[in-house]
Amino acid sequence: MTAAAVRWSCDRCHVSAGRMDGRRAILPLSWTQTDERVFCLACSRALAGEASIDSAPADTSREDLARIRRSALIEFEIRRAPEAPNQTIARACRTSPAAVAAIRGKSPAPAPGGPSHGRLAGG
């Protein structure tokens, strides 16, 4: 079970989240906790992208680095919310549904107007 705190603070950007009434709350669903560090969703995404770039060879072109980072962000979002439609993940990653479908290894997303998802599940 996730611990509760009065305020959660991201260890990277220092944004905080908590209940308006000051009562203890569990870690927000979209946040991640590793060891003793806590990250908001934006920082978790950024860290996934940075890790992918850090692991690329030193002579990788800027265009290839951009592709590597985009793929890492899409993979992060798919792991975080595998049930989310390609279009939702594409918006979160600022890319196309076709790029998400390529990473998932399936055909492009259905046309808009399908079932909408509320808050994405945490991971």
C-alpha positions, 0 to 999 in steps of 0.5 A, spaced: 500 500 500 502 506 498 504 511 504 500 517 505 502 524 506 499 531 507 503 534 501 507 530 496 512 534 492 516 532 486 523 531 487 525 534 480 521 540 479 518 541 486 511 542 484 506 539 490 500 536 490 495 534 496 488 535 499 485 542 500 483 540 507 490 538 509 488 531 510 493 526 508 492 523 501 496 517 498 500 519 492 497 521 486 495 516 481 499 519 475 505 520 480 511 515 480 515 513 486 522 510 486 526 508 492 525 514 496 524 519 490 517 522 488 516 524 481 510 528 478 507 525 471 511 531 467 518 529 470 517 522 470 516 523 462 522 527 462 526 522 465 524 517 461 526 521 455 532 523 458 534 516 460 533 514 452 538 519 450 543 518 455 543 511 453 544 513 445 551 513 442 555 519 442 555 520 435 547 519 434 544 525 430 539 530 432 534 527 428 535 520 431 535 523 438 529 526 437 526 519 434 529 515 440 526 520 445 519 520 442 519 512 442 521 512 449 516 517 451 510 513 447 513 507 451 513 510 457 505 512 456 503 505 454 506 502 460 503 507 464 496 506 461 496 500 456 488 501 455 489 508 453 487 509 446 493 511 441 490 518 440 490 519 447 497 517 448 499 521 442 496 528 445 500 526 451 507 525 447 505 531 442 506 526 436 501 522 432 496 516 433 500 513 427 507 513 431 503 510 437 500 505 433 507 503 430 510 503 437 504 498 439 505 494 433 498 495 431 494 498 426 493 506 426 488 508 431 480 508 430 477 515 428 475 520 433 469 519 437 470 513 440 470 511 448 473 517 452 478 515 458 478 520 464 484 520 468 489 515 466 491 510 471 498 511 474 504 506 474 
